[in-house]
Amino acid sequence: MSTTTEITRRPDTYALGHTPQEYERLRAQARDWEAATARVLGQISLPAYASCLDAGCGPGETTRLLAQRVGPGGRVLGIDVDASIGTLAVEMLHGSGYRNCAFRAHDLTAGEPVPGGPFDLVYARLLLIHLPGRAAVLARLWDAVAPGGYLVVQDYDAAAFGVLPELPSFAELTRVIMATFHATGADVRTGALLTQLFVQAGAGIPDGTDVTGRVEPLGAGGRVYAENVYRSLLPAALAYGITTEDDSAAMLAELARDTARFASSPVLWPLMIGAWKRKGLA
């Protein structure tokens, strides 16, 4: 059985919202990065019956990857501030046979210890980018690692996100995305800062790092990825005055026309950067 604890939610810094459409976008995004995550996890050695934490587990796609890795003798705890998506995720995992998974609602920015630890592996993907006090959050995750265990983090560096050659419609879409993330306190360069954050968190310089990129034609997935992020962010963008309903509709119409004209133009996704560190034996 999963365990869900009621928590007092902090002011929401997750700019992408909590809609069914956003949950499905997260599932698709997780599948897109599955190979990159598997490669990073392949750099560490987990013992039999390992215990794992999936911090910011979202829809449970990475929880599933961890459960597959440790087998039925291990255990995986997912934590997320969004109790709805976490509860749904663990129900789906149990229905698929992953009975070694559980969920706890937990706010990593509240200053409380991570529940359920210590863990042989503490893992977080696309979590720190959205949170204030990133070094403090990472320090709490490091504290939850058992001696001999690992901290593994993957996050975005979106500095190069865009299309070549540049299109005004895509440039406007990118402007709105970046400005909205900034307005809600996200840092789209978090991936590039992981080494610094590990040091600030007291973990020290990572044992290793990994960088993965994706390039897709505008007409064969590039636009879909970018537009889905944009649509999830749009309510926040409107609330902050970053765009208007009319300007947004005009941009999306222009982007559709540009996609038909420049279907083969490459779209560079944000880079996914990973870092990992093993904790010394006590």
N, C-alpha and C positions, 0 to 999 in steps of 0.2 A: 504494500500500500504506500502511496505517496503521502508525504506530510506537507501541508501548506500552513504557514504561520501568517496571521494577520500582521501587517506592518503599517506604520504611518508613513505615507509616501512623501518624499521630498518634492519640492517644486519640480515639475517634469522638465528635464533637460533633453529628453529624447525627441528631437524635432520631427522625426518621421511618423509619429503617431502610433496608435494602437488599434488599427482597424483590421478587419479580415483581409483586406487587400494588402496591407503592409505585412501582415503575417505571411501571406503567400509569397510576397516579394522576398522576405527574409529566407524562406525555404528555398526558393530558386537561387538566390545569391549563395546560400550555403552549399548547394550542389555544385555551383560553378567553381567554388574554391576547394572542393573536397580533395582533389589530387594534391594541391599545395599543402593542405593540412596533413594529409597522409605522409607526405615527404618530410615535413618537419617532425612529426611524431616518430618517424623512422630514425631520427637522429638520437633518440633516447632509449634506454633499456628499462622496461617496467618489469617488476617481479611478478611471479604468479600470484594470483589473488590480489592484484593491486587495487588500491582505492584511488578514485579520481574525483576531482571537482571540475565541473564545467561552469565557470563564472560568467554570468550574463548569457545563460543557455538559450534564451529566446525560444524558437520553435522546436528545439531538441535535435537538430540535425547533427551537431557536433557531439551531443550526448550519445547519440547512436554510434558514431564513429569510435568513441572511447569505449562504449560497451562492447562493441565488436572486438576491440583490441585486447581487453582484459578478460573476456570470456565470462561464462556464467559464474565462475568462482570469484570474480572481482566485483566491485561496486562502483557506481557512478552517481554522484549527487549533482544535480543541476540547481543553480541559484539564479534568481532574476528578481528585479524590483517589480516586474509585471507578473502578478500572480496568475492572471488569466491565461497568458500564453504558456507559462511554465506548467500549470496544471493540465492544460490541453496537451502539451508535449509529452508529459509522462504517461498520460492515458493512452496516447497513440503508441508510445514505445512499449508499454505493457501489452497492448493489443497485438503488437508485432513480435512478441516473444521476449522482449528485453526486460525481464523481471528484475534484473539487478540495478535498475535505475530508480531514482527517487527525486523529489523536487522539494525545495524550501524557498519560500518568498523571503528575500533578504536584500536590504539596501546597503551596498558596499560603501556608500559615502557617509553612512551614519556614525562611523567610528567604532562599531561593535565588532568583536572577533568573528571570523568566518565560522559558521556552524559546521559541525560534523567532522572536523579535522582531528589530527593531521592527515594529510593525503600524500600518497606516493607521487601523484601528479596533480598539479593545479594548472588548469588551462583556461585561457581567455582569448577569444577572437572577436575583433570589432567591438570591444567593450570600452577600453580606455578613451577612445576618440570622443565619446559622448559625455564623459564624466568630468566634473570639477575635481580638483585635488588629486590628479592622476598619480603622482608619486606616493601620496598617502594611501590610496587604494591599492597600488601595487605592493606597498609595504605590508598591508594586511594580507594580501594574497601570499606573499613570501612567508609570512609568519605561519600560514596554514600548511606549508610544505613540511613533510616529515624529514628528519635527517636521512640523507641519501636519496631523497626524492627530487623532483624537478618542477620548476616553474617554466611554462611555455606560453608565450604571448604572440599573437599575430594581430597586426592592425594596419590601417590604410595610411599611405602617403599619397595625397591627391594632387600634388603640385603639377604633375604633367597631364592630368585628366583633360581630354579635349579631342578635337577632330583635326585631321590634316587633309587639305589645307583648311585654315580656319573659316568657318561659316558664321555670319552674324547671328543666325538663329541659334546655333549651338553655343555661341559665345554668350548670348543672353541667358540661355538655359543654365550654363555653367555659372554665370554671375549670380543668378538667383539661388542656386544650390549652395555656393560657397558663402554668400552673404547670410543665408538663413542658418547654416551651421554656425557661423561666427556669432550671430545674434543670440543663439541658444547656448553658447559657451563651448561648443565643440572645437577641436583642433584637428584640421584635416591633414596636418603633417605629423600626427602622432607616431605613425610607423617609423619615420626617420629618426624620431626622438627616443626610441625604445632603449638604446644603449645608455643614454643619459638617464632615463627614468629608472632603469635597473640600478644604476649607481646611487641615485637619489633615494631609492627605496631601501637601500641597505643590502641589496643582493650582490652588488659588485658587477663588474663587467661581464656580460653574457659569455657563456662558453662557445656559442655559435650564433650565427644569424643567417637568414635566408631571404631572398627577394624574388618575388614572382610577379610577372606582368601578364596582362591579357590585351590582345589587339583584335578587334572584330570590325568587319565592314559596317558602315553606317546602316546599310539596308538589310543586314543579316544578323542582327542582334545588338549592334552598337547603340542604335537609337532606342531600342526597347529597354536596355539596361538604364540608360541615362534618363529616359522619360519616366520610367517607373519610380526612380528615385525622386525626380522632380514632382511627380504627382503626390507622392507621400509627404513631401515637404511643403506643398503648396498652401495648405491651411495655415501653417506657421508663417510662411512668407507673406501671405496676405495680412495676417495679424500684426506683423512687424512693419508693414508698409513697404516691403522690399519690391513687390510688384502689385499689379491690380488684376482684377478678373479680365478686363478688356485686353490689357497688355499680354497677359498670360495666354489668352485664347489666340491672339494674333501671332504670338511667337510659336505656339504649337502648330498652327496652320502653316506658317512659313517653314517650320522644321519638317513637316510632312512633305511639302513641295521639294525642299532641298534633299530629302531622303530619296525621292524618286529621281532627281537629277544627278545626285552624287552618291549613288548606292554603294559604290566600291570604296569610297573615302574611308580611311582607317580611323577608328575610334580607339584611343588608348584609355583603358580603364585606370583607376587608381592602382598604384603598386600595393601588393600585399607583402608586408615585411614582418618576418618572424624573428624571435630571439628566445633563447632558452638558457637556463642555468640550473646546475645541480647543487643542492645544499650539502655541505659537508656532514660527515657522520659525527654524532655527538661524542 
